[in-house]
Amino acid sequence: MLYLWLKALHVMAVIAWMAGMLYLPRLFVYHAEAGANAPIAALPSRVAAQGNLDPEVLIEGGAALDQAVDTLLAAVRGRPHV
């Protein structure tokens, strides 16, 4: 009986792996079409994007921080963000 369960799990794992292998080229196309904002652009439009700033920029502050915030906000413009 254990053999049949292991065999069923193996078949499901192979099917999941093959589905991932067949979907991977589509993910590459999404990435190439998105350009610089690939992680944000790959999300569906109703999903909130989380913007993370570099800790080094946070410590530096000033104009570098303002530029990083402006770049981040431009990347998520028109969609929900955190």
Kinemage of the C-alpha trace (Angstrom):
@kinemage 1
@onewidth
@group {chain A} dominant
@subgroup {mainchain}
@vectorlist {calphas} color= white
{ca met a 1} P 0.000 0.000 0.000
{ca leu a 2} L 2.851 2.381 0.848
{ca tyr a 3} L 4.330 1.680 -2.569
{ca leu a 4} L 1.158 2.890 -4.299
{ca trp a 5} L 1.101 6.108 -2.246
{ca leu a 6} L 4.740 6.788 -3.048
{ca lys a 7} L 4.127 6.061 -6.705
{ca ala a 8} L 1.139 8.449 -6.762
{ca leu a 9} L 3.164 11.184 -5.047
{ca his a 10} L 5.984 10.657 -7.520
{ca val a 11} L 3.636 10.933 -10.505
{ca met a 12} L 2.128 14.158 -9.088
{ca ala a 13} L 5.599 15.580 -8.469
{ca val a 14} L 6.690 14.811 -12.034
{ca ile a 15} L 3.538 16.423 -13.418
{ca ala a 16} L 4.103 19.551 -11.293
{ca trp a 17} L 7.752 19.700 -12.374
{ca met a 18} L 6.817 19.387 -16.059
{ca ala a 19} L 4.182 22.101 -15.707
{ca gly a 20} L 6.858 24.362 -14.239
{ca met a 21} L 9.272 23.556 -17.062
{ca leu a 22} L 6.625 24.337 -19.667
{ca tyr a 23} L 5.665 27.614 -17.948
{ca leu a 24} L 9.244 28.830 -17.471
{ca pro a 25} L 9.674 30.219 -21.040
{ca arg a 26} L 6.526 32.307 -20.546
{ca leu a 27} L 8.023 33.783 -17.373
{ca phe a 28} L 11.136 34.709 -19.357
{ca val a 29} L 8.955 36.507 -21.902
{ca tyr a 30} L 7.170 38.423 -19.126
{ca his a 31} L 10.548 39.410 -17.712
{ca ala a 32} L 11.901 40.570 -21.080
{ca glu a 33} L 8.776 42.612 -21.860
{ca ala a 34} L 8.732 44.294 -18.454
{ca gly a 35} L 12.215 45.808 -18.645
{ca ala a 36} L 13.596 47.527 -15.535
{ca asn a 37} L 10.400 47.149 -13.497
{ca ala a 38} L 10.160 43.403 -14.065
{ca pro a 39} L 9.221 42.314 -10.535
{ca ile a 40} L 6.470 44.909 -10.222
{ca ala a 41} L 5.192 44.590 -13.786
{ca ala a 42} L 4.882 40.808 -13.453
{ca leu a 43} L 2.269 41.186 -10.725
{ca pro a 44} L -1.407 41.279 -11.644
{ca ser a 45} L -2.791 44.817 -11.600
{ca arg a 46} L -4.926 44.250 -8.469
{ca val a 47} L -2.053 42.912 -6.354
{ca ala a 48} L -0.333 45.446 -4.112
{ca ala a 49} L 3.372 45.953 -4.757
{ca gln a 50} L 5.750 46.394 -1.849
{ca gly a 51} L 8.535 48.870 -2.472
{ca asn a 52} L 11.783 48.308 -0.616
{ca leu a 53} L 14.533 50.884 -0.400
{ca asp a 54} L 18.217 50.090 -0.046
{ca pro a 55} L 19.272 50.487 3.605
{ca glu a 56} L 22.380 52.337 2.443
{ca val a 57} L 20.178 54.970 0.775
{ca leu a 58} L 18.121 55.293 3.949
{ca ile a 59} L 21.245 55.973 6.005
{ca glu a 60} L 22.632 58.426 3.441
{ca gly a 61} L 19.379 60.396 3.220
{ca gly a 62} L 19.158 63.708 1.369
{ca ala a 63} L 18.951 63.842 -2.411
{ca ala a 64} L 19.816 60.156 -2.845
{ca leu a 65} L 16.857 59.168 -0.682
{ca asp a 66} L 14.533 61.535 -2.552
{ca gln a 67} L 15.669 60.101 -5.897
{ca ala a 68} L 15.204 56.501 -4.707
{ca val a 69} L 11.701 57.258 -3.415
{ca asp a 70} L 10.750 59.015 -6.673
{ca thr a 71} L 12.047 56.062 -8.715
{ca leu a 72} L 10.109 53.611 -6.568
{ca leu a 73} L 6.887 55.604 -6.759
{ca ala a 74} L 7.242 55.947 -10.545
{ca ala a 75} L 7.568 52.157 -10.818
{ca val a 76} L 4.303 51.524 -8.923
{ca arg a 77} L 2.332 54.473 -10.282
{ca gly a 78} L -1.291 53.612 -10.973
{ca arg a 79} L -1.391 50.458 -8.895
{ca pro a 80} L -1.829 49.708 -5.199
{ca his a 81} L 1.411 49.746 -3.233
{ca val a 82} L 2.664 49.403 0.322
